[in-house]
């Protein structure tokens, strides 16, 4: 593995110079990008740059997965992407995810090293938390990855791979250490954490103008605990309630080797709780240095429409009114998020196209709904990292399974409301959606029965929670929806989650209709990038065979 450093860090620092009016001597990055040392690093300058890079990874790396999960699709204005639309992915497919996450991990590692040497434990704790965030995503995409020997620059250019379970278990301990570092960090005005409120563009004064450092500490601990839930739910499989026909669901199953009861006891003993607000990054996005999602999928810094705004359009599975399609999963159940997630075409119609549909004038970009204002919000708006809605859904699942105290149905509904409001609608609209227009439907109502005409769907409970994550994380965190799809089996014979069928919509996510496609499910992982086979061949070659499509499972996918 070759770590290309510190190019992204320097780009991000340059971006932030105008926002923070930093002098050149306020950051001194070592000239050797593979051998940055603690004595040459301005850890406080690295923090906002690294957070902005995290925002780019979260917001700009997953368009292919938006397509796979039934949210978006290629418009007919563009030619087919054959490899993607036939699921014939290779070691050259989406390699930017690997390099982008490792680049960002290195940002945080350099920051952690410098902060530890300076006694800046708040910064050190933040670095550990953000590394846990990034490694959590990396393992869920690739399984075993370089971890214990990674991020060491020139001293270890070919790091070994650690198995995913070992990494996840260590991430939990690293989060414990980070929480302790932050809770006990020096708050003095002349100490090493003196500028943390202004340097931190996630939970500092940029987004929380009246915040104290003590408030900021609480937010970071809540974020760390919520990341723990992301990890811990990955150890939970199966568990769908069996419907009256007895055809759906398997008993709950859990990844062996993890003491879940003890992990939840640690969270309870710590006592700070979980996110009840959106975790976002805001370094000072403005019209000529815009929000990264907006800059990719709407307009660039010059104000011109991007190719992404023409290429990516609504998937007919999600919105319906597509070419030869049945009613989509949104809209027909009066979801107030539909018109926030998708913008109508020039005729005022929210119309989608089937993923993989051959190009034609009938599905040209202008005829289709685009990405909605509820997602892109504006060029100067903050970028989501982890939403309150996801936090509530994670809590609801853990309550459903008996690991957290509380009412899963009420917590689920709080999450739905948070999702609706964060996308630009209202709590009143959310209440109508939950209690009036969709009462009794198991994709919305936690206590609903199976209402599918064929009786082969699922009741509420966990089915509702996982379905609502599909609605709420559209465009925001599709990598987490993909994880749910893989880890929650639907029946003794369908070993992945199925959306829609329990309410008589077409089962999904919809498979590509590209004429040459013969596959019947989406891939369950990405392949290791070709760069690893070139530069770290012994270690990547020592990994278990990935096998043929749909490829080997991530360790937590017991299905």
LINHU-V967993 format. One line per field, one symbol per residue. phi: phi as a letter, one per 20 degrees, with the letter a starting at -180 (. if undefined). psi: psi as a letter, one per 20 degrees, with the letter a starting at -180 (. if undefined). burial: b if it has 24 or more other C-alpha atoms within 12 Angstrom, else e. Layout:
BEGIN
phi: ???
psi: ???
burial: ???
END
This chain:
BEGIN
phi: .deecdfffffffggegffdlfegfebcegfefebfdgfddegfffgfffffffgfffecdcfgfgffenedbffffdffefgffdmefcfdelffffffffgfffgffffffffffemeffffffgfffffgffgfgffedmfbfbfdemdmffbecffedfgfgffffffffffffgfgffdffdffdefdgdffefeedceffecgefeffffggfffffffffgfgffffeddlnffffffmdcocfgccffncefgfffffffffnfncgcbfecdbeogbgdbegffgfedccefenefefffefecfefffdmlefmdfgffenfdlffegeeecdfffendecdcffnggfaffcfgfedfdfeffeelrfdefdfdbefgfgffffffffgenecfpeffffgfffffgffffeoecffffffgfdcfcgndfecegdeefdffemdebffmfgfffffffffegmdbfffffffgeedeeafddebfcenffcmegfbffegeggefdedbfgdaeeffggffedcfffffefggfmegenfefgeeee
psi: pponqlghghghgggighgilqqhjipnpqhoijlpqhijpnhhhhghgghhhghgghhjjjhhhhghjjgrqpqihqqqngggijklqaijpkihgghgghghhhghgggggggghijmhgggggggghgggghggghihidprpfhjrkjciinimqrpqqggggghhhghhhggggggghjqpjqijaijhjhhhhojgjbigimhjqrhgggggghhggghhhghgghhhiprbjpqprhikipqrqqqqpqjpnhghghhggghgihbrpkrporpnilqahjmrphgghhifqaiijqprhhhhgorpphhgiakaokqrprhrgiklpiigihhppqaijjpnprqppjpqprhhkqghiqqaprhhghgqhjqrppgpqhggghhgggghghijhqqrohgggghhggggggghijbrhghgggggifhjpipiihohjqrpjqhijkbqacchggghghhgghjpigmhhhgggghhhoqhriiolrqpqhhikkrpqrqpqpjphipjqjrqqjrqqqqhhhhgilhgghhiqqpharpjrqqqhinj.
burial: bbbbbbbbbbebbbbbbebbeeeeeebbbeeebbbbbeebbbbbbbbbbbbbbbbbbbbbbbbbbbbbbbbbbbbbbbebbbebbbbbbbbebbbbbbbbbbbbbbbbbbbbbbbbebbbbbbbbbbbbbbbbbbbbbbbbbbbbbbeebbbbeeebbbbbbbbbbbbbbbbbbbbbbbbbbbbbbbeeeebbebbbbbbbbbbbbbbeeeebeebbbbbbbbbbbbbbbbbbbbbbbbbbbbeeeebbbebbbbeeeebeebbebbeeeebbbbbbbbbbbbbbbeebbbbbbbbbbbbeeeeeeebbbbbbbbbbbbbbbbebbbbbbbbbbbbbbbbbbbbbeeeebbbbbbbbbbeeebbbbbbbbbbbbbbbbbbbbbbbbbbbbbbbbbbbbbbbebbeebbbbbbbbbbbbbbbbbbbebebbbebbbeebbbbbbbbbbbbbbbeeebbbbbbbbbbbbbbbbbbbbbbbbbbbbbbbbbbbbeebbbbbbbbbbbbbbbbbbbbbeebeeebbbbbbbbbbbbeeebeebbeebeebeeeebbbbbbbbb
END
